[in-house]
Amino acid sequence: MSLRFAVIAVLCLAPASPAAAQALAPAEPESAGMSSSRLAEATEALQAHVNASDIAGVVAAVARHGRIVYFEALGQRDRETGDAMARDDLFRLYSMTRPITSAAVMMLWEEGRFRLDDPIAQYLPQFAGQRVFEDPAAPDPARTRPRAGDVTVRHLLTHTAGLGSRSTPVYRAEGVRLRSITLPEMVDNAARVPLFEDPGTRFRYGISTTILGRLVEVWSGQPFEEFLAERLFAPLGMTDTVFWAEGGRADRLTTVYRLDDGSGELYPYAIEDVPFTERPALIEGGVGLLSTVMDYLRFSQMLLNGGALNGVRVLEPETVALMTRNHVPDAALPLSRSGYMAGSGWGLGFNVVLDAGRYPFPVGDGEYWWDGSSGTRFSIDPEHDLVTVIMAAVSPSRGGGFREEFKHLVHRAIVDEP
């Protein structure tokens, strides 16, 4: 038995910590050091965004010290039918799929299936000969150079692999962007495209997490969606986190809206040609999941608890600690010259706060979080023992800054700290 297997075996036999037993039961805000009246102001602010047609509807929840102190649904799931928004309505997660995929990857890392600095070509040989564009600003497949260094699993987790975003024209030309192909086909297509820069030299948000989904299949021997359902969603009670909504779930799928700049009105918007009510050809770990606020609250609380929820452990505390610190090298920081990304690093699956003063909304020291392109966001704040999840269905996610304002008002509602 390897040392890692021995350590994991011992840890898994240890009794669950008090935090692991937290059941996310509803509680009065004051019992968790928060103000009911100030949380009511957060509700008023969200309702104002609905009234102003920034968003059609929204569901938001807050957990403090492992107890749900706020859970509200406002507005409408679908304005055309008049259906009211409900707490258990389903939202397209888009990029909030990525932390879930990353957690699955780290579960397999704990089992010793790979090392973080393994070249991915060890498991996906099609990436072995990948070259680099000479000019990433004007990528030309006819003008490439040899790659310096290997793409590793860590590079994929931190978006420093040199892979681009799926909307890149060169990816479109190679069929990487297609949602009508299978995951192995998508990965094969991506491997034919040169990298935009050498691995480990720049943060470039893109298709890395979808490649990780394929690696989960290789390491586990299971289809990606089956691994998530059996190993992560079922143990955590995430009963409504799925890649497509069938039957009654389809009735709870929210309509995505977009703001018309001319009229200022919302209109139904097909963010992409994917119905989400039938099994897609591409099961994608980068953007593919649907979920509810409650399910994502469970996932987030598991991370805040150090890898366990309700007595069920899916990750070890040391693994969560590793995931939630910055792994982007200093030479590749800041991630952006302006905005909150200037104050951000990247852990093994999500944004981590490095400089809270660079953020346009309040964050705690050591906070980690991310959002989705159709109005979703989660944040995990260890400093304040706080989880916030908010979901609307609007693209792009401007929405009058409803997510930022909500976060600000939630922080104002903390009353037990100076």
C-alpha positions as CSV (number, residue, x, y, z in Angstrom):
1,M,0.0,0.0,0.0
2,S,1.4,3.4,-1.0
3,L,1.9,6.1,1.7
4,R,-1.0,8.2,0.2
5,F,-3.3,5.2,0.3
6,A,-2.3,4.5,3.9
7,V,-2.9,8.1,5.0
8,I,-6.2,8.3,3.3
9,A,-7.3,5.0,4.8
10,V,-6.5,6.2,8.3
11,L,-8.2,9.5,7.8
12,C,-11.3,7.9,6.4
13,L,-11.7,5.8,9.5
14,A,-11.5,8.9,11.7
15,P,-14.8,10.1,13.2
16,A,-16.4,13.0,11.5
17,S,-15.6,16.4,12.8
18,P,-18.4,18.6,14.3
19,A,-18.4,20.6,11.2
20,A,-19.0,17.5,9.1
21,A,-22.2,16.8,11.0
22,Q,-23.7,20.2,10.0
23,A,-27.1,19.5,8.4
24,L,-27.7,23.0,6.9
25,A,-30.9,23.3,8.9
26,P,-32.8,26.6,8.8
27,A,-32.1,28.9,11.7
28,E,-32.9,32.4,12.9
29,P,-30.2,34.8,11.6
30,E,-29.5,36.1,15.1
31,S,-28.6,32.6,16.2
32,A,-25.7,32.8,13.7
33,G,-24.6,36.3,14.4
34,M,-26.6,38.0,11.6
35,S,-29.3,40.6,11.5
36,S,-32.8,39.7,10.3
37,S,-33.6,43.3,9.4
38,R,-30.4,43.8,7.3
39,L,-31.1,40.5,5.5
40,A,-34.5,41.9,4.8
41,E,-32.8,44.8,3.1
42,A,-31.0,42.3,0.8
43,T,-34.5,41.0,-0.1
44,E,-35.7,44.5,-0.9
45,A,-32.7,45.2,-3.0
46,L,-33.2,42.0,-5.1
47,Q,-36.9,42.8,-5.5
48,A,-35.9,46.2,-6.8
49,H,-33.8,44.6,-9.4
50,V,-36.7,42.4,-10.4
51,N,-39.0,45.5,-10.5
52,A,-36.5,47.3,-12.7
53,S,-36.4,44.4,-15.1
54,D,-32.7,43.8,-14.5
55,I,-33.6,40.2,-13.9
56,A,-36.8,38.2,-14.2
57,G,-36.4,36.4,-11.0
58,V,-33.8,35.2,-8.5
59,V,-33.1,32.6,-5.8
60,A,-30.6,33.3,-3.1
61,A,-29.4,31.6,0.1
62,V,-26.9,32.3,2.9
63,A,-25.5,29.8,5.4
64,R,-23.6,30.9,8.5
65,H,-21.9,28.5,10.9
66,G,-23.5,25.7,8.9
67,R,-27.1,27.0,9.3
68,I,-29.3,28.5,6.6
69,V,-30.1,32.0,7.7
70,Y,-31.6,33.2,4.4
71,F,-33.4,31.5,1.6
72,E,-35.6,33.5,-0.8
73,A,-37.2,33.1,-4.2
74,L,-38.4,36.3,-6.0
75,G,-39.8,37.2,-9.3
76,Q,-40.6,34.8,-12.1
77,R,-39.2,31.6,-13.6
78,D,-40.8,32.5,-16.9
79,R,-42.3,35.9,-17.6
80,E,-44.3,34.7,-20.6
81,T,-46.1,32.0,-18.6
82,G,-46.2,34.0,-15.4
83,D,-44.8,31.1,-13.4
84,A,-43.4,32.3,-10.1
85,M,-39.8,31.6,-9.2
86,A,-39.5,28.8,-6.6
87,R,-36.6,27.8,-4.3
88,D,-36.1,24.5,-6.1
89,D,-36.0,25.9,-9.6
90,L,-33.1,24.8,-11.9
91,F,-30.5,27.1,-13.3
92,R,-27.8,26.6,-16.0
93,L,-24.6,26.7,-14.0
94,Y,-22.2,27.3,-16.9
95,S,-18.8,28.1,-15.3
96,M,-20.0,27.1,-11.9
97,T,-19.7,23.6,-13.2
98,R,-15.9,23.9,-13.0
99,P,-15.5,23.7,-9.2
100,I,-17.6,20.5,-9.2
101,T,-15.4,19.0,-11.9
102,S,-12.3,20.0,-10.0
103,A,-13.6,18.4,-6.8
104,A,-14.1,15.2,-8.7
105,V,-10.5,15.4,-10.0
106,M,-9.2,15.9,-6.5
107,M,-11.2,12.9,-5.2
108,L,-9.2,10.7,-7.7
109,W,-6.0,12.4,-6.8
110,E,-6.6,11.3,-3.2
111,E,-6.9,7.8,-4.5
112,G,-3.4,8.0,-6.1
113,R,-4.7,7.8,-9.7
114,F,-2.4,10.6,-10.8
115,R,0.0,13.3,-9.6
116,L,-0.8,17.0,-10.1
117,D,2.4,17.5,-12.1
118,D,1.9,14.5,-14.3
119,P,1.9,15.5,-18.1
120,I,-1.6,15.0,-19.4
121,A,-0.1,13.3,-22.4
122,Q,0.5,10.4,-20.0
123,Y,-3.2,9.8,-20.0
124,L,-4.3,11.5,-23.2
125,P,-1.5,10.7,-25.7
126,Q,-3.0,13.0,-28.4
127,F,-1.6,16.0,-26.5
128,A,2.0,14.7,-26.7
129,G,3.1,16.6,-29.9
130,Q,1.1,19.8,-29.3
131,R,2.9,22.9,-30.5
132,V,2.5,26.7,-29.7
133,F,1.3,29.5,-31.8
134,E,4.1,32.0,-32.7
135,D,1.7,34.9,-32.2
136,P,-1.1,34.2,-29.8
137,A,-2.8,37.5,-30.7
138,A,-3.1,36.3,-34.3
139,P,-3.0,32.5,-34.1
140,D,-2.1,30.9,-37.4
141,P,-1.8,27.1,-37.5
142,A,0.9,27.5,-40.2
143,R,3.1,29.6,-37.8
144,T,3.9,27.5,-34.7
145,R,7.0,26.6,-32.6
146,P,7.9,23.7,-30.3
147,R,6.4,23.8,-26.9
148,A,8.5,24.5,-23.8
149,G,7.4,22.0,-21.1
150,D,4.5,19.7,-20.8
151,V,0.9,20.5,-20.0
152,T,0.2,19.0,-16.5
153,V,-2.9,18.3,-14.6
154,R,-2.1,21.3,-12.4
155,H,-2.0,23.5,-15.4
156,L,-5.5,22.4,-16.4
157,L,-6.9,23.1,-12.9
158,T,-5.4,26.6,-12.9
159,H,-6.1,27.6,-16.5
160,T,-2.4,28.0,-17.2
161,A,-2.2,25.2,-19.8
162,G,-2.1,27.5,-22.8
163,L,-5.5,26.4,-24.0
164,G,-8.0,29.0,-25.2
165,S,-11.7,29.6,-24.8
166,R,-14.2,27.7,-26.9
167,S,-15.2,30.8,-28.8
168,T,-11.8,31.2,-30.3
169,P,-12.0,31.1,-34.2
170,V,-9.2,28.5,-34.4
171,Y,-11.2,26.2,-32.1
172,R,-14.3,26.8,-34.1
173,A,-12.4,25.8,-37.3
174,E,-11.4,22.5,-35.7
175,G,-14.8,21.7,-34.2
176,V,-13.8,22.2,-30.6
177,R,-16.8,24.5,-30.1
178,L,-19.4,22.0,-31.3
179,R,-21.8,20.7,-28.6
180,S,-23.0,18.0,-31.1
181,I,-20.0,15.8,-30.6
182,T,-18.9,13.5,-27.7
183,L,-16.4,14.4,-25.0
184,P,-13.7,12.1,-26.5
185,E,-14.2,13.7,-29.9
186,M,-14.1,17.2,-28.4
187,V,-10.8,16.4,-26.6
188,D,-9.3,15.0,-29.8
189,N,-10.2,18.1,-31.7
190,A,-8.7,20.3,-29.0
191,A,-5.4,18.4,-29.1
192,R,-5.0,19.3,-32.8
193,V,-4.9,23.0,-32.1
194,P,-1.6,24.5,-31.0
195,L,-1.4,26.2,-27.5
196,F,-1.5,29.9,-27.2
197,E,1.5,30.1,-25.0
198,D,3.9,27.7,-23.1
199,P,2.3,25.9,-20.2
200,G,2.5,27.7,-16.8
201,T,3.3,31.1,-18.2
202,R,-0.1,32.8,-18.4
203,F,-3.6,32.5,-17.0
204,R,-6.0,32.0,-19.9
205,Y,-9.6,31.0,-19.0
206,G,-10.8,28.4,-21.4
207,I,-11.6,24.7,-22.1
208,S,-9.2,23.2,-19.5
209,T,-11.9,22.0,-17.2
210,T,-13.6,20.1,-20.1
211,I,-10.4,18.3,-20.7
212,L,-10.4,17.4,-16.9
213,G,-13.8,15.8,-17.3
214,R,-12.3,13.4,-19.9
215,L,-9.4,12.7,-17.6
216,V,-12.0,11.7,-14.8
217,E,-13.3,9.1,-17.2
218,V,-9.8,7.8,-18.0
219,W,-8.8,7.6,-14.3
220,S,-12.1,6.2,-13.0
221,G,-13.1,4.0,-15.9
222,Q,-16.6,5.5,-15.6
223,P,-18.6,8.0,-17.8
224,F,-18.1,11.4,-16.3
225,E,-21.8,12.0,-15.5
226,E,-21.9,8.6,-13.7
227,F,-18.9,9.3,-11.6
228,L,-20.3,12.7,-10.5
229,A,-23.7,11.2,-9.7
230,E,-22.4,8.2,-7.7
231,R,-19.4,9.7,-6.0
232,L,-20.3,13.3,-5.4
233,F,-24.0,14.2,-5.9
234,A,-25.6,11.2,-4.1
235,P,-23.3,11.3,-1.0
236,L,-24.0,15.1,-0.6
237,G,-27.7,14.9,-1.3
238,M,-27.4,17.0,-4.5
239,T,-30.5,15.4,-5.9
240,D,-31.1,18.1,-8.6
241,T,-27.7,18.6,-10.1
242,V,-27.8,17.0,-13.5
243,F,-26.6,17.5,-17.1
244,W,-30.1,17.6,-18.5
245,A,-33.6,18.0,-17.0
246,E,-36.2,15.3,-17.7
247,G,-39.8,15.0,-16.7
248,G,-40.8,17.2,-13.8
249,R,-37.4,18.7,-13.6
250,A,-38.0,20.3,-17.0
251,D,-40.9,22.2,-15.6
252,R,-38.5,23.8,-13.0
253,L,-35.9,24.9,-15.6
254,T,-35.7,28.7,-15.6
255,T,-35.9,30.7,-18.8
256,V,-32.7,32.7,-19.6
257,Y,-33.3,36.4,-20.4
258,R,-31.3,39.2,-22.0
259,L,-31.7,42.9,-21.6
260,D,-32.6,44.8,-24.8
261,D,-30.3,47.9,-24.7
262,G,-32.8,49.9,-26.7
263,S,-36.0,49.3,-24.9
264,G,-34.6,48.3,-21.5
265,E,-36.8,45.2,-21.5
266,L,-35.9,41.6,-20.9
267,Y,-36.6,39.1,-23.7
268,P,-36.1,35.3,-23.7
269,Y,-32.6,34.5,-24.9
270,A,-31.2,31.3,-26.4
271,I,-27.7,31.6,-24.9
272,E,-26.7,28.7,-27.1
273,D,-28.4,25.9,-29.1
274,V,-28.5,23.4,-26.2
275,P,-32.0,22.5,-25.0
276,F,-30.9,21.2,-21.5
277,T,-34.1,19.0,-21.6
278,E,-32.6,16.0,-23.3
279,R,-29.3,14.2,-23.0
280,P,-26.6,16.3,-24.8
281,A,-24.0,14.6,-27.0
282,L,-21.2,16.5,-25.1
283,I,-21.2,15.9,-21.3
284,E,-19.0,18.9,-20.5
285,G,-17.2,19.5,-17.2
286,G,-16.6,23.1,-18.0
287,V,-20.1,24.5,-18.5
288,G,-22.6,21.6,-18.7
289,L,-24.5,21.3,-15.4
290,L,-27.9,22.4,-14.1
291,S,-28.5,22.8,-10.4
292,T,-30.5,24.5,-7.7
293,V,-29.4,27.0,-5.1
294,M,-29.9,24.4,-2.3
295,D,-27.7,21.8,-4.1
296,Y,-24.9,24.2,-4.7
297,L,-25.2,25.4,-1.1
298,R,-24.6,21.8,0.0
299,F,-21.5,21.5,-2.3
300,S,-20.2,24.8,-1.0
301,Q,-20.8,24.0,2.7
302,M,-18.9,20.7,2.1
303,L,-15.9,22.7,1.0
304,L,-16.2,25.1,3.9
305,N,-16.4,22.1,6.3
306,G,-13.1,20.8,4.9
307,G,-14.6,18.2,2.6
308,A,-17.5,16.7,4.6
309,L,-21.3,17.3,5.0
310,N,-23.8,15.6,7.2
311,G,-21.2,13.0,8.4
312,V,-20.2,12.1,4.8
313,R,-16.7,12.8,3.7
314,V,-15.8,13.2,0.0
315,L,-12.5,15.1,0.3
316,E,-9.9,15.3,3.0
317,P,-9.3,18.6,4.8
318,E,-5.7,18.8,3.5
319,T,-7.0,18.4,0.0
320,V,-9.5,21.3,0.4
321,A,-6.8,23.4,1.9
322,L,-4.6,22.7,-1.2
323,M,-7.5,23.5,-3.6
324,T,-8.3,26.8,-2.0
325,R,-4.9,28.5,-2.1
326,N,-3.4,30.2,-5.1
327,H,-1.5,28.0,-7.6
328,V,-0.8,30.6,-10.3
329,P,2.9,31.5,-10.3
330,D,3.9,35.1,-9.4
331,A,5.2,35.6,-13.0
332,A,1.6,35.1,-14.3
333,L,0.0,37.5,-11.8
334,P,-2.1,39.7,-11.8
335,L,-4.7,37.7,-13.7
336,S,-5.9,41.0,-15.1
337,R,-4.8,44.7,-15.0
338,S,-8.2,45.9,-13.7
339,G,-11.3,44.8,-12.0
340,Y,-11.6,42.1,-9.4
341,M,-9.3,39.7,-11.4
342,A,-6.5,42.1,-10.5
343,G,-7.0,41.1,-6.9
344,S,-7.5,37.4,-7.7
345,G,-5.4,34.3,-7.8
346,W,-6.6,30.8,-8.9
347,G,-6.8,27.7,-6.8
348,L,-7.4,24.2,-8.0
349,G,-10.8,25.0,-9.5
350,F,-11.9,28.5,-8.6
351,N,-11.0,32.1,-8.0
352,V,-9.2,32.8,-4.7
353,V,-8.9,36.3,-3.1
354,L,-5.4,37.6,-2.9
355,D,-6.1,41.4,-2.5
356,A,-9.5,42.1,-1.1
357,G,-9.0,45.9,-1.7
358,R,-9.1,45.3,-5.5
359,Y,-12.6,43.9,-5.4
360,P,-15.7,46.0,-6.2
361,F,-17.7,44.0,-3.6
362,P,-16.8,42.8,-0.1
363,V,-14.8,39.6,0.3
364,G,-13.1,38.0,3.2
365,D,-9.4,37.0,3.6
366,G,-9.0,33.5,2.1
367,E,-12.4,33.7,0.3
368,Y,-12.9,31.5,-2.8
369,W,-15.7,31.8,-5.3
370,W,-16.8,31.8,-8.9
371,D,-19.8,32.6,-11.1
372,G,-21.6,31.5,-14.3
373,S,-22.3,33.4,-17.5
374,S,-26.1,33.4,-17.0
375,G,-26.4,35.0,-13.7
376,T,-25.2,32.6,-11.0
377,R,-22.5,33.0,-8.3
378,F,-21.3,31.3,-5.2
379,S,-18.8,32.4,-2.6
380,I,-17.2,30.6,0.4
381,D,-15.8,32.9,3.1
382,P,-13.8,31.0,5.8
383,E,-13.0,34.2,7.7
384,H,-16.7,34.7,8.4
385,D,-17.8,31.1,8.2
386,L,-20.2,32.1,5.5
387,V,-21.5,30.6,2.2
388,T,-23.5,32.7,-0.2
389,V,-25.2,31.3,-3.4
390,I,-27.3,33.4,-5.7
391,M,-28.9,32.4,-9.1
392,A,-30.8,34.3,-11.6
393,A,-31.1,33.5,-15.3
394,V,-29.8,36.5,-17.3
395,S,-27.1,36.7,-19.9
396,P,-24.9,38.6,-20.0
397,S,-24.8,38.7,-16.2
398,R,-24.8,42.5,-15.8
399,G,-28.3,42.6,-14.3
400,G,-27.6,46.0,-12.7
401,G,-25.0,44.5,-10.3
402,F,-27.6,42.4,-8.4
403,R,-25.0,39.8,-7.3
404,E,-22.5,42.5,-6.1
405,E,-25.2,44.4,-4.2
406,F,-26.5,41.2,-2.6
407,K,-23.0,40.3,-1.4
408,H,-22.5,43.8,0.1
409,L,-25.8,43.6,2.0
410,V,-25.1,40.1,3.3
411,H,-21.8,41.3,4.7
412,R,-23.5,44.3,6.3
413,A,-25.8,41.8,8.0
414,I,-23.0,40.2,10.0
415,V,-23.3,41.7,13.5
416,D,-21.2,39.5,15.8
417,E,-17.8,40.8,14.6
418,P,-16.2,44.2,14.8
